[in-house]
Amino acid sequence: MQETRSNYREALKSLERQTLEALDMVVQALDRALEAVSYQDVELAGMVVADDDRIDGRYLEVHQGILSLLALQTPVATDLRIVAALLHVIRHAERMGDQCVNIAKLLPLSGYEAPKDKDLLDAIERMGQLARSQVSQAKQAFAERNADLAYDLLRQDAEINQLNIDIFNRALAIGDDIETREWAMHMILVARCLERIGDNAVDIGEQTAFVVTGLFREFADASHPG
């Protein structure tokens, strides 16, 4: 019985490690996607799309691993919360990977020599930095069981949301040149992807708070804004 329980503990730790490694994969994909946008690098964008199979594969591995663990053991108390949270965290990682792919796929649509607007690109870059920071902080918060660090994700998310609005307004006012306006519309979609990555990072923060406190609540919603 002791050995069985020890194996179960190790399996649970391994699943958590695999899940948090998926967030590292997301950061790498995001870095590449943002670099591709900045330099109009179609080849790099293609790498982001191709590498998403790794994140999808990790999602399936963790999901199957958790199901196998539940079939062999019956987690209780904190362990049960961890298992439930991991299912959510790996799903959010997979979704963030998809958003990186969406950014990469927008690049060929915007043209190889598309016109650029410095203010708009600067805002996209800032959004990317914040989204990257949120993913890394969400990972750290979960690994350390740090609820305060998890709640702090809302602060960065508020800036991302404001930048998303600013980019939309800037794109609308960018001028009458058809090519520039088309490029700006694609940047609106890039900003939306980054905003969704931030939202998923906040969702991971909510799972961290759930593991720590045993209570689940949304950090912010329509009735309880952050």
Phi and psi in degrees as GROMACS dihedral restraints (atoms count N, CA, C in turn):
[ dihedral_restraints ]
;  ai    aj    ak    al  type     phi  dphi    fc
    3     4     5     6     1   -61.1    20    10
    4     5     6     7     1   -43.5    20    10
    6     7     8     9     1   -65.7    20    10
    7     8     9    10     1   -39.8    20    10
    9    10    11    12     1   -61.4    20    10
   10    11    12    13     1   -43.1    20    10
   12    13    14    15     1   -66.9    20    10
   13    14    15    16     1   -37.6    20    10
   15    16    17    18     1   -64.7    20    10
   16    17    18    19     1   -42.0    20    10
   18    19    20    21     1   -63.7    20    10
   19    20    21    22     1   -37.8    20    10
   21    22    23    24     1   -63.2    20    10
   22    23    24    25     1   -44.5    20    10
   24    25    26    27     1   -60.8    20    10
   25    26    27    28     1   -43.4    20    10
   27    28    29    30     1   -65.1    20    10
   28    29    30    31     1   -39.1    20    10
   30    31    32    33     1   -63.8    20    10
   31    32    33    34     1   -40.9    20    10
   33    34    35    36     1   -65.7    20    10
   34    35    36    37     1   -42.1    20    10
   36    37    38    39     1   -62.5    20    10
   37    38    39    40     1   -40.2    20    10
   39    40    41    42     1   -64.3    20    10
   40    41    42    43     1   -41.1    20    10
   42    43    44    45     1   -64.3    20    10
   43    44    45    46     1   -39.2    20    10
   45    46    47    48     1   -65.8    20    10
   46    47    48    49     1   -42.5    20    10
   48    49    50    51     1   -61.0    20    10
   49    50    51    52     1   -43.6    20    10
   51    52    53    54     1   -62.8    20    10
   52    53    54    55     1   -39.1    20    10
   54    55    56    57     1   -65.0    20    10
   55    56    57    58     1   -46.4    20    10
   57    58    59    60     1   -69.4    20    10
   58    59    60    61     1   -30.5    20    10
   60    61    62    63     1   -64.1    20    10
   61    62    63    64     1   -30.9    20    10
   63    64    65    66     1   -62.5    20    10
   64    65    66    67     1   -32.2    20    10
   66    67    68    69     1   -69.2    20    10
   67    68    69    70     1   -32.8    20    10
   69    70    71    72     1   -63.5    20    10
   70    71    72    73     1   -39.4    20    10
   72    73    74    75     1   -62.1    20    10
   73    74    75    76     1   -38.6    20    10
   75    76    77    78     1   -63.8    20    10
   76    77    78    79     1   -43.8    20    10
   78    79    80    81     1   -59.7    20    10
   79    80    81    82     1   -42.9    20    10
   81    82    83    84     1   -63.3    20    10
   82    83    84    85     1   -43.9    20    10
   84    85    86    87     1   -63.7    20    10
   85    86    87    88     1   -39.9    20    10
   87    88    89    90     1   -66.1    20    10
   88    89    90    91     1   -43.9    20    10
   90    91    92    93     1   -56.8    20    10
   91    92    93    94     1   -45.3    20    10
   93    94    95    96     1   -67.1    20    10
   94    95    96    97     1   -41.1    20    10
   96    97    98    99     1   -63.8    20    10
   97    98    99   100     1   -42.4    20    10
   99   100   101   102     1   -68.4    20    10
  100   101   102   103     1   -38.8    20    10
  102   103   104   105     1   -64.3    20    10
  103   104   105   106     1   -39.3    20    10
  105   106   107   108     1   -62.2    20    10
  106   107   108   109     1   -40.0    20    10
  108   109   110   111     1   -66.0    20    10
  109   110   111   112     1   -44.2    20    10
  111   112   113   114     1   -64.0    20    10
  112   113   114   115     1   -38.3    20    10
  114   115   116   117     1  -109.7    20    10
  115   116   117   118     1     9.1    20    10
  117   118   119   120     1    53.0    20    10
  118   119   120   121     1    42.9    20    10
  120   121   122   123     1   -92.4    20    10
  121   122   123   124     1    98.1    20    10
  123   124   125   126     1   -69.0    20    10
  124   125   126   127     1   -35.7    20    10
  126   127   128   129     1   -63.8    20    10
  127   128   129   130     1   -43.7    20    10
  129   130   131   132     1   -64.6    20    10
  130   131   132   133     1   -38.2    20    10
  132   133   134   135     1   -60.6    20    10
  133   134   135   136     1   -39.4    20    10
  135   136   137   138     1   -63.1    20    10
  136   137   138   139     1   -35.0    20    10
  138   139   140   141     1   -65.4    20    10
  139   140   141   142     1   -38.2    20    10
  141   142   143   144     1   -61.3    20    10
  142   143   144   145     1   -44.4    20    10
  144   145   146   147     1   -63.9    20    10
  145   146   147   148     1   -45.6    20    10
  147   148   149   150     1   -66.3    20    10
  148   149   150   151     1   -39.6    20    10
  150   151   152   153     1   -74.5    20    10
  151   152   153   154     1   -10.7    20    10
  153   154   155   156     1   -63.3    20    10
  154   155   156   157     1   -20.9    20    10
  156   157   158   159     1   -59.7    20    10
  157   158   159   160     1   -30.5    20    10
  159   160   161   162     1   -66.3    20    10
  160   161   162   163     1   -43.1    20    10
  162   163   164   165     1   -68.3    20    10
  163   164   165   166     1   -41.8    20    10
  165   166   167   168     1   -61.8    20    10
  166   167   168   169     1   -41.1    20    10
  168   169   170   171     1   -63.8    20    10
  169   170   171   172     1   -40.4    20    10
  171   172   173   174     1   -64.8    20    10
  172   173   174   175     1   -38.5    20    10
  174   175   176   177     1   -58.1    20    10
  175   176   177   178     1   -46.9    20    10
  177   178   179   180     1   -65.3    20    10
  178   179   180   181     1   -39.5    20    10
  180   181   182   183     1   -61.5    20    10
  181   182   183   184     1   -48.8    20    10
  183   184   185   186     1   -67.7    20    10
  184   185   186   187     1   -42.5    20    10
  186   187   188   189     1   -60.2    20    10
  187   188   189   190     1   -46.4    20    10
  189   190   191   192     1   -67.0    20    10
  190   191   192   193     1   -38.5    20    10
  192   193   194   195     1   -62.1    20    10
  193   194   195   196     1   -40.1    20    10
  195   196   197   198     1   -67.6    20    10
  196   197   198   199     1   -41.7    20    10
  198   199   200   201     1   -61.9    20    10
  199   200   201   202     1   -40.7    20    10
  201   202   203   204     1   -64.8    20    10
  202   203   204   205     1   -40.2    20    10
  204   205   206   207     1   -63.2    20    10
  205   206   207   208     1   -43.0    20    10
  207   208   209   210     1   -66.3    20    10
  208   209   210   211     1   -30.1    20    10
  210   211   212   213     1   -70.9    20    10
  211   212   213   214     1   -26.7    20    10
  213   214   215   216     1   -98.9    20    10
  214   215   216   217     1   -27.8    20    10
  216   217   218   219     1  -131.4    20    10
  217   218   219   220     1   165.8    20    10
  219   220   221   222     1  -123.0    20    10
  220   221   222   223     1    90.9    20    10
  222   223   224   225     1   -63.9    20    10
  223   224   225   226     1   145.7    20    10
  225   226   227   228     1  -132.2    20    10
  226   227   228   229     1   165.7    20    10
  228   229   230   231     1    51.4    20    10
  229   230   231   232     1  -129.1    20    10
  231   232   233   234     1   -61.0    20    10
  232   233   234   235     1   -40.1    20    10
  234   235   236   237     1   -59.4    20    10
  235   236   237   238     1   -38.9    20    10
  237   238   239   240     1   -65.4    20    10
  238   239   240   241     1   -39.4    20    10
  240   241   242   243     1   -64.7    20    10
  241   242   243   244     1   -39.5    20    10
  243   244   245   246     1   -63.1    20    10
  244   245   246   247     1   -45.8    20    10
  246   247   248   249     1   -59.4    20    10
  247   248   249   250     1   -47.4    20    10
  249   250   251   252     1   -62.7    20    10
  250   251   252   253     1   -41.9    20    10
  252   253   254   255     1   -66.1    20    10
  253   254   255   256     1   -39.2    20    10
  255   256   257   258     1   -61.7    20    10
  256   257   258   259     1   -36.8    20    10
  258   259   260   261     1   -60.5    20    10
  259   260   261   262     1   -38.9    20    10
  261   262   263   264     1   -72.9    20    10
  262   263   264   265     1   -44.5    20    10
  264   265   266   267     1   -62.2    20    10
  265   266   267   268     1   -44.5    20    10
  267   268   269   270     1   -67.5    20    10
  268   269   270   271     1   -31.4    20    10
  270   271   272   273     1   -67.6    20    10
  271   272   273   274     1   -41.4    20    10
  273   274   275   276     1   -65.6    20    10
  274   275   276   277     1   -36.9    20    10
  276   277   278   279     1   -62.4    20    10
  277   278   279   280     1   -42.7    20    10
  279   280   281   282     1   -63.2    20    10
  280   281   282   283     1   -39.4    20    10
  282   283   284   285     1   -67.3    20    10
  283   284   285   286     1   -39.9    20    10
  285   286   287   288     1   -65.1    20    10
  286   287   288   289     1   -36.8    20    10
  288   289   290   291     1   -60.8    20    10
  289   290   291   292     1   -40.0    20    10
  291   292   293   294     1   -63.6    20    10
  292   293   294   295     1   -37.1    20    10
  294   295   296   297     1   -66.5    20    10
  295   296   297   298     1   -36.1    20    10
  297   298   299   300     1   -63.2    20    10
  298   299   300   301     1   -39.9    20    10
  300   301   302   303     1   -63.6    20    10
  301   302   303   304     1   -41.8    20    10
  303   304   305   306     1   -60.2    20    10
  304   305   306   307     1   -41.0    20    10
  306   307   308   309     1   -61.7    20    10
  307   308   309   310     1   -46.2    20    10
  309   310   311   312     1   -62.9    20    10
  310   311   312   313     1   -38.4    20    10
  312   313   314   315     1   -71.8    20    10
  313   314   315   316     1   -21.4    20    10
  315   316   317   318     1   -73.5    20    10
  316   317   318   319     1   -23.2    20    10
  318   319   320   321     1   -61.0    20    10
  319   320   321   322     1   -52.0    20    10
  321   322   323   324     1   -59.4    20    10
  322   323   324   325     1   -30.4    20    10
  324   325   326   327     1   -66.9    20    10
  325   326   327   328     1   -28.2    20    10
  327   328   329   330     1   -84.4    20    10
  328   329   330   331     1    -5.1    20    10
  330   331   332   333     1    95.7    20    10
  331   332   333   334     1   149.3    20    10
  333   334   335   336     1   -72.4    20    10
  334   335   336   337     1   -32.7    20    10
  336   337   338   339     1  -122.0    20    10
  337   338   339   340     1    48.0    20    10
  339   340   341   342     1   -67.6    20    10
  340   341   342   343     1   146.3    20    10
  342   343   344   345     1   -66.3    20    10
  343   344   345   346     1   156.9    20    10
  345   346   347   348     1  -129.5    20    10
  346   347   348   349     1   154.0    20    10
  348   349   350   351     1  -121.8    20    10
  349   350   351   352     1   119.3    20    10
  351   352   353   354     1   -61.4    20    10
  352   353   354   355     1   -44.4    20    10
  354   355   356   357     1   -61.3    20    10
  355   356   357   358     1   -41.3    20    10
  357   358   359   360     1   -67.8    20    10
  358   359   360   361     1   -43.0    20    10
  360   361   362   363     1   -65.9    20    10
  361   362   363   364     1   -37.2    20    10
  363   364   365   366     1   -62.0    20    10
  364   365   366   367     1   -39.6    20    10
  366   367   368   369     1   -67.8    20    10
  367   368   369   370     1   -39.8    20    10
  369   370   371   372     1   -62.2    20    10
  370   371   372   373     1   -43.4    20    10
  372   373   374   375     1   -61.8    20    10
  373   374   375   376     1   -42.6    20    10
  375   376   377   378     1   -64.3    20    10
  376   377   378   379     1   -42.4    20    10
  378   379   380   381     1   -59.4    20    10
  379   380   381   382     1   -42.4    20    10
  381   382   383   384     1   -62.5    20    10
  382   383   384   385     1   -41.2    20    10
  384   385   386   387     1   -62.3    20    10
  385   386   387   388     1   -42.6    20    10
  387   388   389   390     1   -66.8    20    10
  388   389   390   391     1   -42.8    20    10
  390   391   392   393     1   -62.4    20    10
  391   392   393   394     1   -42.7    20    10
  393   394   395   396     1   -60.8    20    10
  394   395   396   397     1   -45.2    20    10
  396   397   398   399     1   -62.1    20    10
  397   398   399   400     1   -39.6    20    10
  399   400   401   402     1   -63.3    20    10
  400   401   402   403     1   -43.6    20    10
  402   403   404   405     1   -62.6    20    10
  403   404   405   406     1   -45.2    20    10
  405   406   407   408     1   -64.1    20    10
  406   407   408   409     1   -41.0    20    10
  408   409   410   411     1   -69.8    20    10
  409   410   411   412     1   -35.9    20    10
  411   412   413   414     1   -62.4    20    10
  412   413   414   415     1   -40.7    20    10
  414   415   416   417     1   -62.8    20    10
  415   416   417   418     1   -47.8    20    10
  417   418   419   420     1   -61.4    20    10
  418   419   420   421     1   -43.7    20    10
  420   421   422   423     1   -60.1    20    10
  421   422   423   424     1   -43.6    20    10
  423   424   425   426     1   -67.7    20    10
  424   425   426   427     1   -44.9    20    10
  426   427   428   429     1   -61.7    20    10
  427   428   429   430     1   -37.2    20    10
  429   430   431   432     1   -94.0    20    10
  430   431   432   433     1    -2.7    20    10
  432   433   434   435     1    54.5    20    10
  433   434   435   436     1    47.5    20    10
  435   436   437   438     1  -105.4    20    10
  436   437   438   439     1    98.0    20    10
  438   439   440   441     1   -67.1    20    10
  439   440   441   442     1   -36.2    20    10
  441   442   443   444     1   -62.7    20    10
  442   443   444   445     1   -41.5    20    10
  444   445   446   447     1   -65.6    20    10
  445   446   447   448     1   -35.5    20    10
  447   448   449   450     1   -65.6    20    10
  448   449   450   451     1   -45.7    20    10
  450   451   452   453     1   -62.6    20    10
  451   452   453   454     1   -31.9    20    10
  453   454   455   456     1   -65.2    20    10
  454   455   456   457     1   -16.7    20    10
  456   457   458   459     1   -59.8    20    10
  457   458   459   460     1   -28.2    20    10
  459   460   461   462     1   -63.0    20    10
  460   461   462   463     1   -34.3    20    10
  462   463   464   465     1   -62.0    20    10
  463   464   465   466     1   -47.3    20    10
  465   466   467   468     1   -68.3    20    10
  466   467   468   469     1   -35.3    20    10
  468   469   470   471     1   -66.1    20    10
  469   470   471   472     1   -32.5    20    10
  471   472   473   474     1   -63.8    20    10
  472   473   474   475     1   -39.3    20    10
  474   475   476   477     1   -69.0    20    10
  475   476   477   478     1   -39.1    20    10
  477   478   479   480     1   -60.5    20    10
  478   479   480   481     1   -44.3    20    10
  480   481   482   483     1   -62.0    20    10
  481   482   483   484     1   -39.5    20    10
  483   484   485   486     1   -67.9    20    10
  484   485   486   487     1   -41.0    20    10
  486   487   488   489     1   -62.4    20    10
  487   488   489   490     1   -36.7    20    10
  489   490   491   492     1   -60.1    20    10
  490   491   492   493     1   -42.1    20    10
  492   493   494   495     1   -66.8    20    10
  493   494   495   496     1   -43.4    20    10
  495   496   497   498     1   -61.1    20    10
  496   497   498   499     1   -41.2    20    10
  498   499   500   501     1   -65.5    20    10
  499   500   501   502     1   -40.8    20    10
  501   502   503   504     1   -59.7    20    10
  502   503   504   505     1   -46.7    20    10
  504   505   506   507     1   -67.0    20    10
  505   506   507   508     1   -39.0    20    10
  507   508   509   510     1   -64.7    20    10
  508   509   510   511     1   -40.7    20    10
  510   511   512   513     1   -63.7    20    10
  511   512   513   514     1   -38.4    20    10
  513   514   515   516     1   -66.1    20    10
  514   515   516   517     1   -29.8    20    10
  516   517   518   519     1  -101.0    20    10
  517   518   519   520     1    15.7    20    10
  519   520   521   522     1   -75.7    20    10
  520   521   522   523     1   -16.7    20    10
  522   523   524   525     1   126.8    20    10
  523   524   525   526     1  -176.3    20    10
  525   526   527   528     1  -100.1    20    10
  526   527   528   529     1    -6.7    20    10
  528   529   530   531     1   -62.7    20    10
  529   530   531   532     1   125.1    20    10
  531   532   533   534     1   -62.9    20    10
  532   533   534   535     1   -45.2    20    10
  534   535   536   537     1   -65.1    20    10
  535   536   537   538     1   -42.9    20    10
  537   538   539   540     1   -63.9    20    10
  538   539   540   541     1   -41.9    20    10
  540   541   542   543     1   -65.8    20    10
  541   542   543   544     1   -39.7    20    10
  543   544   545   546     1   -63.2    20    10
  544   545   546   547     1   -43.8    20    10
  546   547   548   549     1   -60.1    20    10
  547   548   549   550     1   -42.5    20    10
  549   550   551   552     1   -63.1    20    10
  550   551   552   553     1   -36.1    20    10
  552   553   554   555     1   -63.7    20    10
  553   554   555   556     1   -37.8    20    10
  555   556   557   558     1   -66.9    20    10
  556   557   558   559     1   -34.7    20    10
  558   559   560   561     1   -67.5    20    10
  559   560   561   562     1   -30.8    20    10
  561   562   563   564     1   -60.0    20    10
  562   563   564   565     1   -42.1    20    10
  564   565   566   567     1   -68.7    20    10
  565   566   567   568     1   -37.0    20    10
  567   568   569   570     1   -61.2    20    10
  568   569   570   571     1   -45.6    20    10
  570   571   572   573     1   -60.8    20    10
  571   572   573   574     1   -38.8    20    10
  573   574   575   576     1   -63.5    20    10
  574   575   576   577     1   -39.6    20    10
  576   577   578   579     1   -62.4    20    10
  577   578   579   580     1   -43.0    20    10
  579   580   581   582     1   -65.3    20    10
  580   581   582   583     1   -37.7    20    10
  582   583   584   585     1   -63.7    20    10
  583   584   585   586     1   -37.5    20    10
  585   586   587   588     1   -69.9    20    10
  586   587   588   589     1   -35.3    20    10
  588   589   590   591     1   -61.9    20    10
  589   590   591   592     1   -42.2    20    10
  591   592   593   594     1   -61.6    20    10
  592   593   594   595     1   -41.9    20    10
  594   595   596   597     1   -61.5    20    10
  595   596   597   598     1   -40.8    20    10
  597   598   599   600     1   -67.1    20    10
  598   599   600   601     1   -34.3    20    10
  600   601   602   603     1   -64.5    20    10
  601   602   603   604     1   -41.4    20    10
  603   604   605   606     1   -62.1    20    10
  604   605   606   607     1   -39.7    20    10
  606   607   608   609     1   -60.5    20    10
  607   608   609   610     1   -38.0    20    10
  609   610   611   612     1   -65.7    20    10
  610   611   612   613     1   -37.6    20    10
  612   613   614   615     1   -59.7    20    10
  613   614   615   616     1   -38.7    20    10
  615   616   617   618     1   -62.9    20    10
  616   617   618   619     1   -37.2    20    10
  618   619   620   621     1   -68.1    20    10
  619   620   621   622     1   -34.6    20    10
  621   622   623   624     1   -62.5    20    10
  622   623   624   625     1   -47.1    20    10
  624   625   626   627     1   -61.1    20    10
  625   626   627   628     1   -36.6    20    10
  627   628   629   630     1   -63.1    20    10
  628   629   630   631     1   -44.8    20    10
  630   631   632   633     1   -62.5    20    10
  631   632   633   634     1   -41.0    20    10
  633   634   635   636     1   -73.2    20    10
  634   635   636   637     1   -44.1    20    10
  636   637   638   639     1   -99.3    20    10
  637   638   639   640     1   -21.4    20    10
  639   640   641   642     1    83.8    20    10
  640   641   642   643     1     0.6    20    10
  642   643   644   645     1  -120.2    20    10
  643   644   645   646     1   136.0    20    10
  645   646   647   648     1  -106.2    20    10
  646   647   648   649     1   131.9    20    10
  648   649   650   651     1  -151.9    20    10
  649   650   651   652     1   150.0    20    10
  651   652   653   654     1   -73.1    20    10
  652   653   654   655     1   137.3    20    10
  654   655   656   657     1   -64.0    20    10
  655   656   657   658     1   -37.1    20    10
  657   658   659   660     1  -153.7    20    10
  658   659   660   661     1   139.0    20    10
  660   661   662   663     1  -150.4    20    10
  661   662   663   664     1  -171.4    20    10
  663   664   665   666     1   -60.5    20    10
  664   665   666   667     1   -33.8    20    10
  666   667   668   669     1   -92.6    20    10
  667   668   669   670     1   -17.7    20    10
  669   670   671   672     1  -133.9    20    10
  670   671   672   673     1    71.9    20    10
  672   673   674   675     1   -63.1    20    10
  673   674   675   676     1   147.9    20    10
